[in-house]
Amino acid sequence: MRYAVRNTNANSKIFPKMNIGIIVICTCNNPAVIQRKLYNLERDGLTLLNGTAINVAGRILGFVGDIGSSITISMAEVLTRLNHVLISYASTSPSLSNRDAFPYFLRVVPSNSDQVKIMVKLLKKLGSNYIQIVYSKETYGEEGRDNVIQEAADAGICVEQTVEVTESTYHLVYDRLLQAGSATTIIVWVRSHMTVPLAAALRQKATSGAFTFICSHSWNTNRQVIL
């Protein structure tokens, strides 16, 4: 972000006779916290460390963030009411594609619905007619689960069971999967910070070749999760 702002200000053709700045807001990974901070920024402006107060009303070009869909949705709910543009660099929730609910939201990565369609095509290619779904209990995981269930049904694929995982239940997932052991292909849809501990828990119990795991993009750049 700092690089983009610095290079924008260096090019006088982009914003002639003015410079732009950047305000960094910590979401605390909490939807309620970031909503309160956004309303406070709009109402009270910005207070610098030296006590200087800056009124930012009418001076904000837009907002960038967040990485997680649940936080981005909470931001979009507020910023839609305030008529501010929001651009997310990583949020993939299909809900954010609703132009009636979020007319000022823009994404730079595809929606999860596109990813699910590819997953189901892969399942058909592998001949996997019975599957299980492991998902995290929040927007990203629950929407991924629901999209997989819908696309799988349309493709004639049976979802034997869905397994919810939280940060305190990683160690229970493998035993749950064994309860529907005839469905050996597992779709995993959990948030990125959960991938390593979940993989570690599965590695402790899994036997080679027992299950085939097909994981969402939250796993794709993390070598620690290779089972």
C-alpha positions as semicolon CSV with decimal commas, in nm:
position;residue;x (nm);y (nm);z (nm)
1;M;0,000;0,000;0,000
2;R;0,278;0,243;0,088
3;Y;0,452;0,159;-0,239
4;A;0,135;0,230;-0,436
5;V;0,074;0,561;-0,256
6;R;0,436;0,670;-0,300
7;N;0,436;0,596;-0,673
8;T;0,097;0,758;-0,723
9;N;0,217;1,079;-0,560
10;A;0,532;1,069;-0,774
11;N;0,318;1,082;-1,089
12;S;0,166;1,429;-1,114
13;K;-0,064;1,316;-1,397
14;I;-0,275;1,093;-1,169
15;F;-0,381;1,353;-0,910
16;P;-0,259;1,691;-1,036
17;K;-0,167;1,940;-0,762
18;M;-0,248;1,704;-0,475
19;N;-0,107;1,412;-0,284
20;I;-0,290;1,118;-0,133
21;G;-0,227;0,955;0,203
22;I;-0,306;0,627;0,372
23;I;-0,477;0,542;0,700
24;V;-0,420;0,192;0,838
25;I;-0,699;0,050;1,055
26;C;-0,660;-0,273;1,251
27;T;-0,970;-0,491;1,225
28;C;-0,866;-0,707;1,524
29;N;-1,021;-0,983;1,309
30;N;-1,354;-0,886;1,463
31;P;-1,654;-0,770;1,254
32;A;-1,802;-0,559;1,535
33;V;-1,470;-0,388;1,606
34;I;-1,404;-0,283;1,249
35;Q;-1,759;-0,157;1,203
36;R;-1,725;0,063;1,511
37;K;-1,389;0,194;1,392
38;L;-1,530;0,284;1,049
39;Y;-1,823;0,474;1,199
40;N;-1,588;0,653;1,441
41;L;-1,356;0,753;1,156
42;E;-1,646;0,899;0,959
43;R;-1,790;1,081;1,260
44;D;-1,482;1,191;1,455
45;G;-1,207;1,197;1,195
46;L;-0,848;1,103;1,271
47;T;-0,642;1,199;1,578
48;L;-0,264;1,191;1,535
49;L;-0,020;1,090;1,807
50;N;0,058;1,456;1,877
51;G;-0,310;1,525;1,941
52;T;-0,381;1,693;1,608
53;A;-0,735;1,620;1,487
54;I;-0,798;1,579;1,114
55;N;-1,144;1,588;0,962
56;V;-1,151;1,326;0,687
57;A;-1,518;1,370;0,590
58;G;-1,541;1,408;0,212
59;R;-1,169;1,337;0,170
60;I;-1,168;0,956;0,157
61;L;-1,117;0,808;-0,190
62;G;-1,198;0,453;-0,080
63;F;-1,108;0,160;0,142
64;V;-0,895;-0,148;0,077
65;G;-0,944;-0,476;0,265
66;D;-0,986;-0,723;0,414
67;I;-0,830;-1,059;0,340
68;G;-1,110;-1,256;0,508
69;S;-1,463;-1,251;0,369
70;S;-1,636;-1,226;0,708
71;I;-1,450;-0,904;0,792
72;T;-1,492;-0,767;0,441
73;I;-1,868;-0,827;0,451
74;S;-1,895;-0,639;0,781
75;M;-1,695;-0,352;0,631
76;A;-1,907;-0,350;0,316
77;E;-2,227;-0,329;0,521
78;V;-2,106;-0,006;0,684
79;L;-1,937;0,147;0,381
80;T;-2,243;0,088;0,163
81;R;-2,443;0,306;0,403
82;L;-2,167;0,567;0,394
83;N;-2,139;0,554;0,012
84;H;-1,770;0,458;0,014
85;V;-1,594;0,228;-0,233
86;L;-1,438;-0,089;-0,089
87;I;-1,185;-0,300;-0,279
88;S;-1,078;-0,638;-0,142
89;Y;-0,757;-0,802;-0,254
90;A;-0,846;-1,152;-0,130
91;S;-1,209;-1,191;-0,015
92;T;-1,385;-1,457;-0,219
93;S;-1,735;-1,482;-0,068
94;P;-2,009;-1,511;-0,333
95;S;-2,227;-1,289;-0,111
96;L;-2,009;-0,993;-0,202
97;S;-2,118;-1,029;-0,566
98;N;-2,468;-0,910;-0,469
99;R;-2,478;-0,568;-0,634
100;D;-2,803;-0,474;-0,461
101;A;-2,653;-0,531;-0,116
102;F;-2,299;-0,410;-0,191
103;P;-2,306;-0,164;-0,483
104;Y;-1,971;-0,007;-0,388
105;F;-1,776;-0,330;-0,347
106;L;-1,510;-0,437;-0,598
107;R;-1,306;-0,757;-0,593
108;V;-0,976;-0,842;-0,762
109;V;-0,996;-1,221;-0,712
110;P;-1,266;-1,460;-0,836
111;S;-1,562;-1,562;-0,624
112;N;-1,557;-1,896;-0,443
113;S;-1,840;-2,012;-0,666
114;D;-1,592;-2,036;-0,956
115;Q;-1,355;-2,243;-0,743
116;V;-1,632;-2,483;-0,641
117;K;-1,725;-2,549;-1,003
118;I;-1,366;-2,654;-1,074
119;M;-1,366;-2,878;-0,767
120;V;-1,680;-3,056;-0,881
121;K;-1,536;-3,105;-1,230
122;L;-1,232;-3,263;-1,065
123;L;-1,458;-3,490;-0,858
124;K;-1,632;-3,610;-1,174
125;K;-1,297;-3,669;-1,341
126;L;-1,182;-3,878;-1,044
127;G;-1,510;-4,070;-1,035
128;S;-1,579;-3,957;-0,678
129;N;-1,954;-3,998;-0,639
130;Y;-1,954;-3,988;-0,259
131;I;-1,776;-3,712;-0,065
132;Q;-1,746;-3,551;0,275
133;I;-1,695;-3,183;0,349
134;V;-1,481;-3,037;0,628
135;Y;-1,552;-2,668;0,688
136;S;-1,479;-2,390;0,936
137;K;-1,765;-2,223;1,120
138;E;-1,762;-1,874;0,969
139;T;-1,856;-1,706;0,641
140;Y;-1,575;-1,850;0,429
141;G;-1,622;-2,208;0,543
142;E;-2,001;-2,211;0,558
143;E;-2,048;-2,054;0,216
144;G;-1,791;-2,292;0,071
145;R;-1,979;-2,585;0,222
146;D;-2,314;-2,465;0,089
147;N;-2,176;-2,404;-0,259
148;V;-2,016;-2,748;-0,273
149;I;-2,341;-2,912;-0,160
150;Q;-2,536;-2,732;-0,433
151;E;-2,289;-2,793;-0,714
152;A;-2,240;-3,155;-0,608
153;A;-2,616;-3,217;-0,610
154;D;-2,642;-3,071;-0,960
155;A;-2,363;-3,306;-1,071
156;G;-2,518;-3,615;-0,911
157;I;-2,255;-3,637;-0,636
158;C;-2,370;-3,740;-0,288
159;V;-2,244;-3,554;0,019
160;E;-2,233;-3,822;0,290
161;Q;-2,173;-3,577;0,574
162;T;-2,035;-3,234;0,660
163;V;-1,785;-3,195;0,945
164;E;-1,757;-2,861;1,122
165;V;-1,412;-2,780;1,261
166;T;-1,314;-2,513;1,513
167;E;-0,981;-2,425;1,669
168;S;-1,059;-2,659;1,958
169;T;-1,177;-2,962;1,755
170;Y;-0,896;-3,033;1,507
171;H;-0,820;-3,362;1,686
172;L;-1,178;-3,485;1,636
173;V;-1,201;-3,443;1,259
174;Y;-1,036;-3,769;1,149
175;D;-1,257;-3,983;1,371
176;R;-1,562;-3,805;1,232
177;L;-1,448;-3,879;0,879
178;L;-1,420;-4,249;0,963
179;Q;-1,790;-4,251;1,050
180;A;-1,863;-4,214;0,680
181;G;-1,558;-4,404;0,566
182;S;-1,714;-4,518;0,238
183;A;-1,683;-4,157;0,117
184;T;-1,306;-4,134;0,088
185;T;-1,283;-3,804;-0,100
186;I;-1,283;-3,505;0,135
187;I;-1,345;-3,144;0,035
188;V;-1,179;-2,912;0,286
189;W;-1,297;-2,553;0,316
190;V;-1,137;-2,378;0,613
191;R;-0,973;-2,040;0,676
192;S;-0,601;-2,006;0,605
193;H;-0,487;-1,984;0,968
194;M;-0,656;-2,319;1,038
195;T;-0,481;-2,514;0,763
196;V;-0,157;-2,597;0,946
197;P;-0,308;-2,720;1,276
198;L;-0,577;-2,915;1,091
199;A;-0,319;-3,078;0,867
200;A;-0,106;-3,164;1,171
201;A;-0,403;-3,325;1,347
202;L;-0,490;-3,530;1,039
203;R;-0,129;-3,636;0,992
204;Q;-0,117;-3,781;1,343
205;K;-0,403;-4,025;1,275
206;A;-0,432;-4,070;0,899
207;T;-0,307;-4,383;0,728
208;S;-0,161;-4,353;0,380
209;G;-0,426;-4,371;0,109
210;A;-0,723;-4,374;0,348
211;F;-0,864;-4,048;0,218
212;T;-0,811;-3,808;-0,070
213;F;-0,825;-3,442;0,031
214;I;-0,921;-3,167;-0,213
215;C;-0,867;-2,831;-0,048
216;S;-0,974;-2,477;-0,118
217;H;-0,732;-2,203;-0,216
218;S;-0,652;-2,120;0,147
219;W;-0,408;-2,416;0,134
220;N;-0,242;-2,352;-0,199
221;T;0,072;-2,159;-0,096
222;N;0,145;-2,328;0,237
223;R;0,394;-2,614;0,213
224;Q;0,341;-2,705;0,577
225;V;0,002;-2,857;0,499
226;I;0,127;-3,125;0,260
227;L;0,016;-3,452;0,422
